[in-house]
């Protein structure tokens, strides 16, 4: 099996890790890294033993697959150019700025039979991967994603920066059309929304209450799922999955006991698992866990939340 010729466009904070993962995979050849800052590109290229470039267009037609880790405003154009050139694309979240742009990328990928995957990294969290909802679906979900302020990623609101992780997960778990959204949010440190809450109601009756903040004093990434016979807590930060369910005994007369089970997972390499999954989907011609359609669905919901926040 010949090695996939790969590249990474944008090797800042996150992109450099993409480059390191490709360089470590035996069935991939990291051809080049690209960054508009020549010094940044050169530093990462030297560490990963590949070519340093400042213009991604020099790679069109030269690579089989590419990770796109540039500012969100550039996702559409860069991904489109690579797809048209015949390369498989892993683009960081959110997939694009607008739903129309996402639709175009999905269409091109399908027409050319190429893999288009969106980098919603939390989907590869070990605690989430261990979640089994085959017997029951949640009727109420509550999620909190809180983080201290960081200068990077402030070209988008907290909805597209943080909340979109939970939006993507919730849409996948509920797997039903959204019926109604209510949202509130405020700017604190930037000119955009820094704290937001959204209530998403689905047509099957399920409801999700989603909170995100990038000006918190603590880090918290938790989701709680309530079902008729169970309550499940997913702690993404500490990789802990806790299940509470009704037992056979009684806690009080006529009130069933609660039986709890906690699973703690080792600190794995979610980004490596994401890139391995991307490569496997290319090799085996299968749809990725977070396809272009899934990325588009999350973006559409996040876009509506943003519209409501700015109304």
MIZA-100812 format. One record per residue (C-alpha): residue in one letter; x, z, y; residue number from 1. Coordinates in nm, 2 decimals, decimal comma. Example, Ala and Ser with C-alpha at 12.3 -4.5 7.8 and 13.67 -1.06 7.14 Angstrom:
+----+--------+--------+--------+-----+
| aa |      u |      w |      v |   i |
+----+--------+--------+--------+-----+
|  A |   1,23 |   0,78 |  -0,45 |   1 |
|  S |   1,37 |   0,71 |  -0,11 |   2 |
+----+--------+--------+--------+-----+
end
This chain:
+----+--------+--------+--------+-----+
| aa |      u |      w |      v |   i |
+----+--------+--------+--------+-----+
|  X |   0,00 |   0,00 |   0,00 |   1 |
|  X |   0,15 |  -0,11 |   0,33 |   2 |
|  X |   0,18 |   0,14 |   0,61 |   3 |
|  X |  -0,07 |   0,12 |   0,89 |   4 |
|  X |   0,09 |   0,03 |   1,22 |   5 |
|  X |  -0,03 |   0,29 |   1,47 |   6 |
|  X |   0,00 |   0,38 |   1,83 |   7 |
|  X |  -0,11 |   0,65 |   2,08 |   8 |
|  X |  -0,22 |   0,56 |   2,43 |   9 |
|  X |  -0,19 |   0,86 |   2,66 |  10 |
|  X |   0,06 |   1,12 |   2,54 |  11 |
|  X |   0,00 |   1,41 |   2,78 |  12 |
|  X |  -0,10 |   1,75 |   2,65 |  13 |
|  X |  -0,32 |   1,64 |   2,36 |  14 |
|  X |  -0,19 |   1,29 |   2,30 |  15 |
|  X |   0,16 |   1,40 |   2,21 |  16 |
|  X |   0,01 |   1,59 |   1,92 |  17 |
|  X |  -0,16 |   1,28 |   1,80 |  18 |
|  X |   0,17 |   1,10 |   1,80 |  19 |
|  X |   0,34 |   1,38 |   1,60 |  20 |
|  X |   0,06 |   1,36 |   1,33 |  21 |
|  X |   0,09 |   0,99 |   1,29 |  22 |
|  X |   0,47 |   1,02 |   1,27 |  23 |
|  X |   0,44 |   1,27 |   0,99 |  24 |
|  X |   0,20 |   1,07 |   0,77 |  25 |
|  X |   0,38 |   0,87 |   0,50 |  26 |
|  X |   0,12 |   0,59 |   0,50 |  27 |
|  X |   0,14 |   0,53 |   0,88 |  28 |
|  X |   0,41 |   0,38 |   1,10 |  29 |
|  X |   0,40 |   0,50 |   1,45 |  30 |
|  X |   0,50 |   0,19 |   1,64 |  31 |
|  X |   0,48 |   0,31 |   2,00 |  32 |
|  X |   0,34 |   0,57 |   2,24 |  33 |
|  X |   0,21 |   0,47 |   2,58 |  34 |
|  X |   0,19 |   0,66 |   2,90 |  35 |
|  X |   0,18 |   0,56 |   3,27 |  36 |
|  X |   0,45 |   0,82 |   3,33 |  37 |
|  X |   0,77 |   0,66 |   3,19 |  38 |
|  X |   0,94 |   1,00 |   3,14 |  39 |
|  X |   0,65 |   1,14 |   2,94 |  40 |
|  X |   0,64 |   0,83 |   2,72 |  41 |
|  X |   1,01 |   0,84 |   2,66 |  42 |
|  X |   1,02 |   1,21 |   2,58 |  43 |
|  X |   0,74 |   1,18 |   2,31 |  44 |
|  X |   0,89 |   0,85 |   2,18 |  45 |
|  X |   1,23 |   1,01 |   2,12 |  46 |
|  X |   1,07 |   1,30 |   1,94 |  47 |
|  X |   0,86 |   1,07 |   1,71 |  48 |
|  X |   1,12 |   0,79 |   1,67 |  49 |
|  X |   0,91 |   0,51 |   1,82 |  50 |
|  X |   0,90 |   0,28 |   2,12 |  51 |
|  X |   0,80 |   0,40 |   2,46 |  52 |
|  X |   0,57 |   0,19 |   2,68 |  53 |
|  X |   0,39 |   0,22 |   3,01 |  54 |
|  X |   0,13 |  -0,06 |   2,96 |  55 |
|  X |  -0,09 |  -0,04 |   2,65 |  56 |
|  X |  -0,16 |  -0,42 |   2,67 |  57 |
|  X |   0,18 |  -0,48 |   2,53 |  58 |
|  X |   0,05 |  -0,34 |   2,20 |  59 |
|  X |  -0,26 |  -0,56 |   2,17 |  60 |
|  X |  -0,24 |  -0,75 |   1,84 |  61 |
|  X |   0,06 |  -0,55 |   1,73 |  62 |
|  X |  -0,10 |  -0,24 |   1,58 |  63 |
|  X |  -0,37 |  -0,18 |   1,31 |  64 |
|  X |  -0,50 |   0,15 |   1,46 |  65 |
|  X |  -0,47 |   0,34 |   1,78 |  66 |
|  X |  -0,56 |   0,69 |   1,92 |  67 |
|  X |  -0,68 |   0,67 |   2,28 |  68 |
|  X |  -0,61 |   0,99 |   2,47 |  69 |
|  X |  -0,65 |   0,88 |   2,83 |  70 |
|  X |  -0,88 |   1,01 |   3,10 |  71 |
|  X |  -1,25 |   0,96 |   3,02 |  72 |
|  X |  -1,29 |   0,70 |   3,29 |  73 |
|  X |  -1,05 |   0,47 |   3,10 |  74 |
|  X |  -1,19 |   0,52 |   2,75 |  75 |
|  X |  -1,42 |   0,22 |   2,76 |  76 |
|  X |  -1,17 |  -0,04 |   2,89 |  77 |
|  X |  -0,88 |   0,06 |   2,67 |  78 |
|  X |  -1,09 |   0,10 |   2,35 |  79 |
|  X |  -1,26 |  -0,23 |   2,42 |  80 |
|  X |  -0,93 |  -0,42 |   2,46 |  81 |
|  X |  -0,80 |  -0,28 |   2,13 |  82 |
|  X |  -1,13 |  -0,35 |   1,94 |  83 |
|  X |  -1,13 |  -0,71 |   2,06 |  84 |
|  X |  -0,77 |  -0,74 |   1,95 |  85 |
|  X |  -0,87 |  -0,62 |   1,60 |  86 |
|  X |  -0,75 |  -0,26 |   1,60 |  87 |
|  X |  -0,93 |   0,04 |   1,46 |  88 |
|  X |  -0,99 |   0,30 |   1,73 |  89 |
|  X |  -1,00 |   0,68 |   1,75 |  90 |
|  X |  -1,11 |   0,77 |   2,10 |  91 |
|  X |  -1,11 |   1,12 |   2,23 |  92 |
|  X |  -1,44 |   1,28 |   2,33 |  93 |
|  X |  -1,66 |   1,19 |   2,51 |  94 |
|  X |  -1,67 |   0,84 |   2,38 |  95 |
|  X |  -1,71 |   0,68 |   2,72 |  96 |
|  X |  -1,86 |   0,77 |   3,07 |  97 |
|  X |  -2,19 |   0,59 |   3,02 |  98 |
|  X |  -2,42 |   0,52 |   2,72 |  99 |
|  X |  -2,41 |   0,15 |   2,80 | 100 |
|  X |  -2,03 |   0,15 |   2,76 | 101 |
|  X |  -2,06 |   0,34 |   2,43 | 102 |
|  X |  -2,32 |   0,08 |   2,31 | 103 |
|  X |  -2,08 |  -0,20 |   2,38 | 104 |
|  X |  -1,79 |  -0,03 |   2,19 | 105 |
|  X |  -2,02 |   0,03 |   1,89 | 106 |
|  X |  -2,14 |  -0,33 |   1,90 | 107 |
|  X |  -1,79 |  -0,48 |   1,91 | 108 |
|  X |  -1,67 |  -0,25 |   1,63 | 109 |
|  X |  -1,96 |  -0,35 |   1,41 | 110 |
|  X |  -1,92 |  -0,72 |   1,48 | 111 |
|  X |  -1,55 |  -0,70 |   1,39 | 112 |
|  X |  -1,60 |  -0,46 |   1,09 | 113 |
|  X |  -1,36 |  -0,21 |   1,25 | 114 |
|  X |  -1,36 |   0,17 |   1,24 | 115 |
|  X |  -1,46 |   0,34 |   1,56 | 116 |
|  X |  -1,43 |   0,72 |   1,55 | 117 |
|  X |  -1,47 |   0,98 |   1,82 | 118 |
|  X |  -1,24 |   1,28 |   1,85 | 119 |
|  X |  -1,48 |   1,57 |   1,83 | 120 |
|  X |  -1,22 |   1,79 |   1,68 | 121 |
|  X |  -1,44 |   2,09 |   1,62 | 122 |
|  X |  -1,61 |   1,90 |   1,33 | 123 |
|  X |  -1,29 |   1,96 |   1,13 | 124 |
|  X |  -1,29 |   2,34 |   1,19 | 125 |
|  X |  -1,26 |   2,50 |   0,84 | 126 |
|  X |  -1,55 |   2,74 |   0,91 | 127 |
|  X |  -1,79 |   2,45 |   1,00 | 128 |
|  X |  -1,68 |   2,24 |   0,70 | 129 |
|  X |  -1,78 |   2,53 |   0,47 | 130 |
|  X |  -2,13 |   2,55 |   0,62 | 131 |
|  X |  -2,39 |   2,44 |   0,36 | 132 |
|  X |  -2,74 |   2,37 |   0,49 | 133 |
|  X |  -2,87 |   2,16 |   0,20 | 134 |
|  X |  -3,14 |   2,42 |   0,11 | 135 |
|  X |  -3,26 |   2,50 |   0,47 | 136 |
|  X |  -3,24 |   2,37 |   0,82 | 137 |
|  X |  -3,20 |   2,59 |   1,13 | 138 |
|  X |  -3,51 |   2,65 |   1,34 | 139 |
|  X |  -3,32 |   2,82 |   1,62 | 140 |
|  X |  -2,96 |   2,77 |   1,72 | 141 |
|  X |  -2,76 |   2,96 |   1,98 | 142 |
|  X |  -2,41 |   2,86 |   2,08 | 143 |
|  X |  -2,16 |   3,00 |   2,33 | 144 |
|  X |  -1,84 |   2,81 |   2,43 | 145 |
|  X |  -1,65 |   3,01 |   2,69 | 146 |
|  X |  -1,30 |   2,95 |   2,82 | 147 |
|  X |  -1,08 |   3,05 |   3,12 | 148 |
|  X |  -1,02 |   2,78 |   3,39 | 149 |
|  X |  -0,76 |   2,52 |   3,32 | 150 |
|  X |  -0,66 |   2,24 |   3,56 | 151 |
|  X |  -0,67 |   1,97 |   3,30 | 152 |
|  X |  -0,99 |   1,79 |   3,19 | 153 |
|  X |  -1,16 |   1,85 |   3,53 | 154 |
|  X |  -1,24 |   1,49 |   3,58 | 155 |
|  X |  -1,57 |   1,57 |   3,40 | 156 |
|  X |  -1,82 |   1,86 |   3,42 | 157 |
|  X |  -1,82 |   2,15 |   3,18 | 158 |
|  X |  -2,10 |   1,96 |   2,98 | 159 |
|  X |  -1,87 |   1,67 |   2,89 | 160 |
|  X |  -1,56 |   1,89 |   2,87 | 161 |
|  X |  -1,68 |   2,18 |   2,65 | 162 |
|  X |  -2,06 |   2,17 |   2,58 | 163 |
|  X |  -2,04 |   1,83 |   2,42 | 164 |
|  X |  -1,86 |   1,98 |   2,12 | 165 |
|  X |  -2,17 |   2,20 |   2,04 | 166 |
|  X |  -2,41 |   1,92 |   2,13 | 167 |
|  X |  -2,25 |   1,70 |   1,87 | 168 |
|  X |  -2,25 |   1,96 |   1,60 | 169 |
|  X |  -2,61 |   2,07 |   1,67 | 170 |
|  X |  -2,74 |   1,71 |   1,67 | 171 |
|  X |  -2,57 |   1,66 |   1,33 | 172 |
|  X |  -2,71 |   1,98 |   1,19 | 173 |
|  X |  -3,07 |   1,94 |   1,30 | 174 |
|  X |  -3,06 |   1,56 |   1,24 | 175 |
|  X |  -3,38 |   1,50 |   1,44 | 176 |
|  X |  -3,48 |   1,32 |   1,76 | 177 |
|  X |  -3,47 |   1,53 |   2,08 | 178 |
|  X |  -3,81 |   1,60 |   2,23 | 179 |
|  X |  -3,72 |   1,79 |   2,56 | 180 |
|  X |  -3,43 |   1,93 |   2,74 | 181 |
|  X |  -3,42 |   2,20 |   3,01 | 182 |
|  X |  -3,09 |   2,28 |   3,19 | 183 |
|  X |  -2,94 |   2,50 |   3,46 | 184 |
|  X |  -2,58 |   2,52 |   3,59 | 185 |
|  X |  -2,36 |   2,60 |   3,89 | 186 |
|  X |  -2,02 |   2,50 |   4,02 | 187 |
|  X |  -1,78 |   2,79 |   4,06 | 188 |
|  X |  -1,42 |   2,67 |   4,10 | 189 |
|  X |  -1,45 |   2,30 |   4,12 | 190 |
|  X |  -1,69 |   2,05 |   4,28 | 191 |
|  X |  -1,87 |   1,99 |   3,95 | 192 |
|  X |  -2,07 |   2,21 |   3,72 | 193 |
|  X |  -1,85 |   2,49 |   3,57 | 194 |
|  X |  -2,11 |   2,70 |   3,39 | 195 |
|  X |  -2,42 |   2,55 |   3,23 | 196 |
|  X |  -2,70 |   2,63 |   2,99 | 197 |
|  X |  -2,93 |   2,39 |   2,81 | 198 |
|  X |  -3,23 |   2,44 |   2,60 | 199 |
|  X |  -3,28 |   2,15 |   2,36 | 200 |
|  X |  -3,61 |   2,12 |   2,18 | 201 |
|  X |  -3,64 |   1,88 |   1,88 | 202 |
|  X |  -3,94 |   1,69 |   1,75 | 203 |
|  X |  -3,93 |   1,89 |   1,42 | 204 |
|  X |  -3,98 |   2,22 |   1,61 | 205 |
|  X |  -3,62 |   2,33 |   1,61 | 206 |
|  X |  -3,47 |   2,47 |   1,93 | 207 |
|  X |  -3,11 |   2,51 |   2,05 | 208 |
|  X |  -2,99 |   2,73 |   2,33 | 209 |
|  X |  -2,64 |   2,61 |   2,44 | 210 |
|  X |  -2,41 |   2,78 |   2,69 | 211 |
|  X |  -2,07 |   2,66 |   2,81 | 212 |
|  X |  -1,84 |   2,80 |   3,07 | 213 |
|  X |  -1,49 |   2,70 |   3,18 | 214 |
|  X |  -1,45 |   3,00 |   3,42 | 215 |
|  X |  -1,49 |   3,28 |   3,18 | 216 |
|  X |  -1,25 |   3,58 |   3,14 | 217 |
|  X |  -1,25 |   3,54 |   2,76 | 218 |
|  X |  -1,24 |   3,27 |   2,50 | 219 |
|  X |  -1,54 |   3,25 |   2,27 | 220 |
|  X |  -1,66 |   2,96 |   2,05 | 221 |
|  X |  -1,95 |   3,08 |   1,84 | 222 |
|  X |  -2,27 |   2,93 |   1,70 | 223 |
|  X |  -2,56 |   3,12 |   1,54 | 224 |
|  X |  -2,81 |   2,95 |   1,32 | 225 |
|  X |  -3,14 |   3,11 |   1,23 | 226 |
|  X |  -3,35 |   3,00 |   0,93 | 227 |
|  X |  -3,66 |   3,15 |   0,76 | 228 |
|  X |  -3,45 |   3,32 |   0,49 | 229 |
|  X |  -3,11 |   3,34 |   0,64 | 230 |
|  X |  -2,90 |   3,39 |   0,96 | 231 |
|  X |  -2,55 |   3,23 |   0,98 | 232 |
|  X |  -2,28 |   3,29 |   1,23 | 233 |
|  X |  -1,99 |   3,04 |   1,28 | 234 |
|  X |  -1,69 |   3,17 |   1,48 | 235 |
|  X |  -1,49 |   2,86 |   1,55 | 236 |
|  X |  -1,22 |   3,05 |   1,74 | 237 |
|  X |  -1,14 |   3,28 |   1,45 | 238 |
|  X |  -1,26 |   3,05 |   1,17 | 239 |
|  X |  -1,51 |   3,30 |   1,03 | 240 |
|  X |  -1,83 |   3,21 |   0,86 | 241 |
|  X |  -2,08 |   3,49 |   0,81 | 242 |
|  X |  -2,40 |   3,46 |   0,61 | 243 |
|  X |  -2,69 |   3,71 |   0,62 | 244 |
|  X |  -2,98 |   3,67 |   0,39 | 245 |
|  X |  -3,27 |   3,86 |   0,24 | 246 |
|  X |  -3,18 |   4,06 |  -0,07 | 247 |
|  X |  -3,39 |   4,17 |  -0,36 | 248 |
|  X |  -3,41 |   4,53 |  -0,26 | 249 |
|  X |  -3,57 |   4,70 |   0,04 | 250 |
|  X |  -3,41 |   4,84 |   0,36 | 251 |
|  X |  -3,74 |   5,02 |   0,44 | 252 |
|  X |  -4,07 |   5,01 |   0,26 | 253 |
|  X |  -4,20 |   4,65 |   0,27 | 254 |
|  X |  -3,88 |   4,54 |   0,46 | 255 |
|  X |  -3,63 |   4,35 |   0,25 | 256 |
|  X |  -3,26 |   4,45 |   0,26 | 257 |
|  X |  -3,01 |   4,22 |   0,44 | 258 |
|  X |  -2,71 |   4,10 |   0,23 | 259 |
|  X |  -2,41 |   3,98 |   0,41 | 260 |
|  X |  -2,11 |   3,77 |   0,31 | 261 |
|  X |  -1,81 |   3,68 |   0,52 | 262 |
|  X |  -1,56 |   3,41 |   0,47 | 263 |
|  X |  -1,24 |   3,39 |   0,67 | 264 |
|  X |  -1,04 |   3,07 |   0,67 | 265 |
|  X |  -0,67 |   3,01 |   0,73 | 266 |
|  X |  -0,55 |   2,85 |   1,06 | 267 |
|  X |  -0,54 |   2,49 |   0,94 | 268 |
|  X |  -0,44 |   2,18 |   1,13 | 269 |
|  X |  -0,77 |   2,04 |   1,24 | 270 |
|  X |  -0,61 |   1,75 |   1,43 | 271 |
|  X |  -0,41 |   1,64 |   1,13 | 272 |
|  X |  -0,73 |   1,65 |   0,92 | 273 |
|  X |  -0,90 |   1,45 |   1,18 | 274 |
|  X |  -0,63 |   1,18 |   1,18 | 275 |
|  X |  -0,61 |   1,18 |   0,80 | 276 |
|  X |  -0,99 |   1,12 |   0,79 | 277 |
|  X |  -0,95 |   0,84 |   1,04 | 278 |
|  X |  -0,69 |   0,67 |   0,83 | 279 |
|  X |  -0,89 |   0,72 |   0,51 | 280 |
|  X |  -1,19 |   0,57 |   0,66 | 281 |
|  X |  -0,99 |   0,26 |   0,76 | 282 |
|  X |  -0,84 |   0,24 |   0,41 | 283 |
|  X |  -1,16 |   0,29 |   0,22 | 284 |
|  X |  -1,39 |   0,10 |   0,47 | 285 |
|  X |  -1,63 |   0,40 |   0,51 | 286 |
|  X |  -1,81 |   0,54 |   0,81 | 287 |
|  X |  -1,62 |   0,83 |   0,98 | 288 |
|  X |  -1,77 |   1,17 |   1,01 | 289 |
|  X |  -1,80 |   1,12 |   1,38 | 290 |
|  X |  -1,88 |   0,75 |   1,41 | 291 |
|  X |  -1,93 |   0,56 |   1,73 | 292 |
|  X |  -2,31 |   0,61 |   1,68 | 293 |
|  X |  -2,26 |   0,99 |   1,66 | 294 |
|  X |  -2,04 |   0,99 |   1,97 | 295 |
|  X |  -2,29 |   0,78 |   2,15 | 296 |
|  X |  -2,57 |   1,02 |   2,05 | 297 |
|  X |  -2,38 |   1,32 |   2,18 | 298 |
|  X |  -2,30 |   1,14 |   2,50 | 299 |
|  X |  -2,66 |   1,04 |   2,56 | 300 |
|  X |  -2,77 |   1,40 |   2,52 | 301 |
|  X |  -2,49 |   1,53 |   2,74 | 302 |
|  X |  -2,57 |   1,27 |   3,00 | 303 |
|  X |  -2,93 |   1,38 |   3,02 | 304 |
|  X |  -2,83 |   1,74 |   3,05 | 305 |
|  X |  -2,59 |   1,64 |   3,33 | 306 |
|  X |  -2,87 |   1,45 |   3,51 | 307 |
|  X |  -3,10 |   1,76 |   3,49 | 308 |
|  X |  -2,82 |   1,98 |   3,62 | 309 |
|  X |  -2,77 |   1,76 |   3,92 | 310 |
|  X |  -3,14 |   1,70 |   3,99 | 311 |
+----+--------+--------+--------+-----+
end
